[in-house]
Amino acid sequence: MDSLTYIVPLVPVVLVLGFLYPHACCAFLIAGATPYFAITEWLGVPWSTELTATAYATTSAAAITGLIAKNTEVLSRLRQNVPVLALMYMGLWIWRRVADPPILPGFDPAPYLMLGYGLLAFVTGLFMADEACWRRVLDWAAIFGLMTTVILLYHWAIGTTNYSTDPTDLAGDRWLPVRNLTGIIISLELGVGSLSLRHALGRRQHRRRLSWLHWAILPVNLALITKLGERGPLLFLVLAVGLDAYLGNRGASMRRIFLAAMALAVVALGLYVSTELAPSRATDVQNYELASNTDRTSLYSTAYIAFSERPFWGWGGSLVGRTINGGEWWYVHAAYLDPLIDTGLAGALLCWAMLASLAGGMRRHWVRIGVMGGAAASALPLYLLVALEAQVSGTIWSARHLWLLTGVLAQLIPRQVRRSQVLSARIEPWHARQVDT
């Protein structure tokens, strides 16, 4: 059976579930890919871009509907600076992609991915942005993260031998335990699950007895990311855990936090260079590093040449498939450089202004309050993880983790800045303030 056979019943089912459980749908968007792909593979559902994009777009729409039904005030959140700039940029990007489509024949999924992974994911993040809603999303993200860990451990234990056969994969044969799902996405969602688990367990008194579970799962996830051969998510997760420890334990000395972060870095480095968990069966780490860096340099050089030819409006999708600078072009492999190629300066300035506005909001929040408290303290480490990875290996039109968390932070921070005017100068860590007795 083709994917259309499954799309027809999928849409109403997901809409109903999303309306009833919008927080679970929100968490699915940033942490549920591995369970989704593993279950569909087990059920024998054929993979297709259309089916996957429909699943995520419908989940976003269902979550938005459910959140609006629970709180009609969320509609007013679209009028702030970051949402306006983001929606303008995404609209321009879709117009440029449709106006100048790729020269390759066949269906171009990118505009639909921008709608489902970009626009709808961003709006979903805007609508979930209050502390109570965000706490429930973290609970579900922790559950999805644990499911991902269990699925990967199962595949590792039974010796699943699915490896990449892509000749352009510079790392050689990467381990792909779940078919049709890249190691980058699996690694990102292992990181999201690890960070979410800490807050899910540490927020309520009866759960704090299980806080050891987070520190038991974290090294396991680091080992799994290393097994997948993904250097970026491994190191970025270590940085995110260090930031999370700093924001959540401001009473602890910086020396203790620094030593804990260094210990995690040593563990991650040891796992990475371990011969047992080497990222490739056929390529040594040194050659992989050289090849990867050389490829990035070539991509950025090619991107500069392409940008210089169409600096204002960009290429839309018409550069895809062309031979430029001695190679066939697909994408620049860096989400924040994508706007220069796809939409030129017109779109790039909108995108970068959105990010600058978000950074300015975080800075004002931090300066006025003196500490990064509230739910923003749990969202910021997640954002650091996905934002760094998007720049190293991502595309702006498929970075649903980045867009959703951008929406979350865009609304959490302004709300917290206003609240800070009536709070005392000293604010306790957010999960300490919200103990359920």
C-alpha positions in Angstrom: 0.0 0.0 0.0 1.2 3.6 -0.7 1.5 6.3 1.9 -1.9 7.9 0.8 -3.7 4.9 2.3 -2.3 5.8 5.7 -2.6 9.6 5.4 -6.4 9.6 5.1 -7.1 7.9 8.5 -4.1 9.5 10.1 -5.3 13.1 9.9 -8.6 12.8 11.9 -7.0 10.5 14.5 -4.2 12.9 15.2 -6.5 15.9 15.3 -8.7 14.2 18.0 -5.7 13.1 20.0 -4.1 16.5 19.7 -7.2 18.3 20.9 -7.4 16.0 23.9 -3.7 15.9 24.7 -2.0 19.1 23.2 1.0 18.9 25.5 1.8 15.4 24.4 1.7 16.6 20.8 4.0 19.5 21.5 6.5 17.2 23.1 6.2 14.8 20.1 7.4 17.5 17.8 10.8 17.8 19.6 11.3 14.3 21.1 9.0 11.8 19.4 10.7 11.0 16.0 12.4 7.8 17.1 9.3 6.2 18.6 7.3 7.3 15.6 9.7 5.9 13.0 10.3 2.7 15.1 6.6 2.0 15.5 5.8 2.6 11.8 8.7 0.4 10.8 7.5 -2.3 13.1 3.9 -2.0 11.7 5.3 -2.2 8.1 4.1 1.3 7.1 6.0 2.5 4.0 8.0 5.6 4.5 7.4 8.7 2.4 8.1 12.4 2.8 4.5 13.2 2.3 3.4 10.9 5.2 6.0 12.2 7.6 5.3 15.8 6.8 1.6 15.3 7.1 2.1 13.6 10.5 4.1 16.5 11.9 1.9 19.2 10.3 -1.3 17.6 11.6 0.3 17.2 15.1 1.1 20.9 15.2 -2.3 21.9 14.0 -3.9 19.6 16.6 -1.7 21.0 19.4 -2.5 24.6 18.4 -6.2 23.8 18.4 -6.1 22.1 21.7 -4.1 25.0 23.3 -6.4 27.7 22.0 -9.4 25.8 23.3 -7.8 25.8 26.8 -6.7 29.4 26.7 -8.1 31.9 24.1 -5.6 34.6 25.2 -2.8 32.9 23.3 -4.0 34.5 20.1 -2.7 37.9 21.3 0.9 36.5 21.3 1.2 36.7 17.5 1.6 40.5 17.7 5.1 40.7 19.3 8.3 41.4 17.5 9.8 37.9 17.2 6.6 36.3 15.9 6.1 39.1 13.3 9.6 38.9 12.0 9.5 35.0 11.9 6.2 34.9 10.1 7.4 37.5 7.5 10.6 35.5 6.9 8.9 32.2 6.5 6.3 33.7 4.1 9.1 35.2 2.0 11.0 31.9 2.0 8.0 29.9 0.8 7.3 32.5 -1.9 10.9 32.4 -3.2 10.9 28.6 -3.2 7.7 28.4 -5.1 8.6 31.2 -7.5 12.0 29.7 -8.3 11.6 26.0 -7.9 14.5 23.5 -8.2 15.6 22.5 -11.7 15.3 18.8 -10.7 12.1 17.1 -12.0 9.5 15.8 -9.5 7.9 16.9 -6.3 9.7 19.6 -4.2 8.9 18.9 -0.5 10.7 21.9 0.9 7.8 24.4 0.9 5.6 21.8 2.7 8.3 21.1 5.2 8.7 24.8 5.9 4.9 24.9 6.6 4.9 21.8 8.8 8.4 21.9 10.4 8.7 25.7 10.4 5.5 27.7 10.5 3.3 25.4 12.4 6.0 24.3 14.8 6.8 27.9 15.6 3.2 28.9 16.2 2.8 25.8 18.4 5.8 27.1 20.5 4.1 30.4 20.8 0.9 28.9 22.1 2.5 26.7 24.7 4.5 29.5 26.3 3.4 29.7 29.9 5.0 27.9 32.8 2.2 25.4 33.5 1.9 24.4 29.9 5.7 24.2 29.4 6.0 21.9 32.5 3.5 19.4 31.1 5.4 19.5 27.7 8.6 18.7 29.6 6.9 15.7 31.3 5.9 14.3 28.0 9.3 15.0 26.4 11.0 13.1 29.2 8.7 10.1 28.4 9.5 10.2 24.7 13.1 10.6 25.6 13.1 7.4 27.7 11.3 5.6 24.9 14.0 6.6 22.5 16.7 5.4 24.9 15.0 2.0 25.4 14.5 1.6 21.6 18.2 2.3 20.8 19.4 0.1 23.6 17.2 -2.7 22.3 18.7 -2.3 18.8 22.2 -2.2 20.2 21.6 -5.3 22.3 20.2 -7.4 19.4 23.0 -6.2 17.1 21.0 -4.3 14.6 23.4 -3.7 11.6 21.7 -1.0 9.6 24.4 1.2 8.3 24.5 4.2 6.0 25.2 3.3 2.4 25.2 7.0 1.3 28.4 7.6 -0.8 28.4 11.2 0.3 28.5 10.3 4.0 32.1 11.4 4.9 31.9 9.4 8.2 31.7 6.2 6.3 29.2 3.7 7.6 27.2 5.3 10.3 25.0 3.2 12.5 21.3 3.7 11.6 19.2 1.5 14.0 15.9 3.1 13.0 15.4 3.1 9.2 14.7 6.4 7.4 15.8 8.4 10.5 19.2 10.2 10.6 21.6 10.0 13.5 21.4 13.8 13.9 17.7 13.7 14.7 18.0 10.7 17.0 20.9 12.4 18.8 19.1 15.7 19.2 16.1 14.0 20.7 18.2 11.9 23.1 19.6 15.3 24.3 16.1 16.8 24.5 15.0 13.8 26.5 17.9 14.0 28.9 17.4 17.7 29.7 13.6 17.3 30.0 14.0 14.4 32.4 16.0 16.4 34.9 13.2 19.0 35.1 10.4 16.5 35.1 12.0 14.6 38.0 13.2 17.6 40.0 10.1 19.7 40.0 7.9 17.9 42.5 8.9 16.5 45.9 7.7 13.0 45.4 9.7 12.8 42.1 13.0 14.0 43.6 13.6 10.6 45.0 14.1 9.5 41.4 16.5 12.3 40.4 19.3 9.8 40.2 17.5 8.4 37.1 18.6 11.5 35.2 22.2 11.1 36.0 22.0 7.4 35.2 20.3 8.0 31.8 22.7 10.8 30.8 25.9 8.8 30.3 23.8 6.1 28.6 22.5 8.7 26.1 26.1 10.0 25.6 27.2 6.5 24.8 24.3 6.1 22.3 25.1 9.4 20.6 28.7 8.3 20.3 27.6 5.0 18.9 25.7 6.9 16.3 28.9 8.7 15.3 27.5 12.2 15.9 30.1 14.5 17.3 28.1 17.8 17.2 25.2 16.6 19.3 27.5 14.9 21.8 29.5 18.0 22.5 26.5 20.3 22.4 24.6 18.2 24.9 27.6 18.5 27.3 27.4 22.3 27.0 23.7 22.3 27.4 23.9 20.1 30.6 26.5 22.5 32.0 24.3 25.6 31.3 21.3 23.7 32.7 23.3 23.0 35.9 24.3 26.6 36.2 20.8 28.0 35.7 19.2 25.5 38.0 21.7 25.5 40.8 22.7 29.1 41.3 23.2 28.5 45.0 26.1 26.1 44.2 29.5 27.5 43.7 30.8 28.1 40.3 33.8 25.9 41.1 31.5 22.9 41.7 29.5 23.6 38.5 32.7 24.0 36.5 34.2 20.7 37.9 30.9 18.8 37.1 30.9 20.2 33.5 34.5 19.3 33.0 33.8 15.7 34.3 31.0 15.4 31.8 33.3 16.7 29.0 35.9 14.1 29.9 33.4 11.3 29.9 32.0 12.5 26.5 35.5 12.8 25.0 36.4 9.3 26.3 33.4 7.8 24.8 34.0 9.6 21.5 37.6 8.3 21.0 36.8 4.9 22.3 37.7 2.3 19.7 34.7 0.2 20.7 32.3 3.0 19.9 34.2 4.6 16.9 31.8 6.6 14.6 32.8 4.6 11.5 33.8 1.1 10.7 35.7 2.1 7.6 37.1 5.6 8.3 39.4 6.5 11.2 38.6 9.6 13.3 41.5 11.7 12.1 40.6 11.3 8.4 36.9 11.9 9.2 37.8 15.1 10.9 39.9 16.3 8.0 37.3 15.3 5.4 34.4 16.9 7.3 36.2 20.2 7.8 37.3 20.2 4.1 33.7 19.6 3.0 32.4 22.4 5.2 35.0 24.8 3.8 34.0 23.9 0.3 30.3 24.4 1.0 30.8 27.8 2.5 33.0 28.8 -0.4 30.4 27.7 -2.8 27.7 29.5 -0.8 29.6 32.7 -1.1 29.9 32.4 -4.9 26.2 31.7 -5.2 25.3 34.6 -2.9 27.5 37.0 -4.9 25.5 36.2 -8.1 22.1 36.9 -6.5 22.6 39.0 -3.4 19.3 40.6 -2.8 16.5 38.1 -3.5 18.5 34.9 -3.5 18.0 31.8 -5.6 14.8 30.4 -4.0 15.1 26.7 -4.8 16.6 27.1 -8.3 20.1 26.5 -7.1 19.3 22.9 -6.0 20.7 20.4 -8.5 22.9 22.9 -10.3 26.6 22.3 -10.7 28.5 25.1 -9.1 32.1 25.4 -8.0 32.7 21.9 -9.3 30.0 20.1 -7.4 26.2 19.6 -7.4 24.4 22.0 -4.9 21.9 20.8 -2.3 22.1 23.0 0.7 24.7 24.9 2.7 24.6 22.6 5.8 24.2 25.6 8.1 20.7 26.8 9.1 21.7 30.5 9.6 23.4 30.7 6.3 20.5 29.2 4.4 18.6 32.6 4.2 21.5 34.2 2.3 21.2 31.5 -0.5 17.4 31.0 -0.5 16.1 34.5 0.1 19.2 36.8 -0.2 19.7 39.8 2.0 16.0 40.5 2.0 15.2 37.3 3.9 18.5 37.0 5.8 18.0 40.4 7.5 14.5 39.3 8.6 15.8 36.0 10.0 18.8 37.5 11.7 16.7 40.4 13.1 14.3 37.8 14.6 17.3 36.0 16.3 18.7 39.3 17.5 15.3 40.3 18.9 15.1 37.0 20.7 18.7 37.4 22.1 17.8 41.0 23.2 14.8 39.7 25.1 16.9 37.1 26.9 19.5 39.7 27.8 16.9 42.2 29.1 15.3 39.4 31.1 18.7 38.4 32.6 19.8 42.0 33.4 16.5 43.1 35.0 16.0 40.0 37.1 19.7 39.3 37.8 19.1 35.6 37.1 17.5 33.5 34.4 14.6 32.2 36.4 11.3 30.6 35.7 10.5 28.3 32.8 13.0 30.1 30.6 15.7 28.5 32.7 14.6 25.1 31.4 14.0 26.2 27.8 17.3 27.9 27.3 19.5 24.8 27.5 17.3 23.0 25.1 17.5 26.0 22.7 21.3 26.0 23.0 21.4 22.4 22.0 19.2 22.6 18.9 20.5 26.0 17.8 24.1 25.0 17.8 23.3 21.8 15.9 21.2 23.6 13.4 24.2 25.8 12.4 26.6 22.8 12.2 24.3 20.5 10.3 20.8 21.7 9.5 18.5 23.5 7.1 16.3 26.4 8.0 13.2 24.8 6.4 13.3 21.5 8.3 14.6 22.6 11.7 11.4 22.0 13.6 13.2 21.7 17.0 14.7 25.2 16.4 11.5 26.8 15.3 9.3 25.4 18.1 11.8 26.4 20.8 12.2 29.8 19.3 8.4 30.3 19.7 8.6 29.0 23.3 11.4 31.4 24.3 9.9 34.3 22.4 6.9 34.2 24.7 8.3 32.9 27.9 10.9 35.7 28.2 8.6 38.8 27.8 6.1 37.3 30.2 8.9 36.7 32.8 10.3 40.2 32.3 6.9 41.8 33.2 6.5 39.5 36.2 10.0 40.4 37.4 8.8 43.9 38.2 6.8 42.6 41.1 9.1 39.8 42.2 11.8 40.1 44.8 15.4 40.6 43.8 16.3 37.0 44.8 14.5 34.3 42.8 14.9 30.7 43.5 15.5 28.1 40.8 12.2 27.5 39.0 11.9 23.8 39.8 12.5 24.7 43.5 9.7 27.3 43.5 7.2 24.9 42.1 7.4 22.1 44.6 4.1 20.2 44.7 3.5 19.4 48.3 
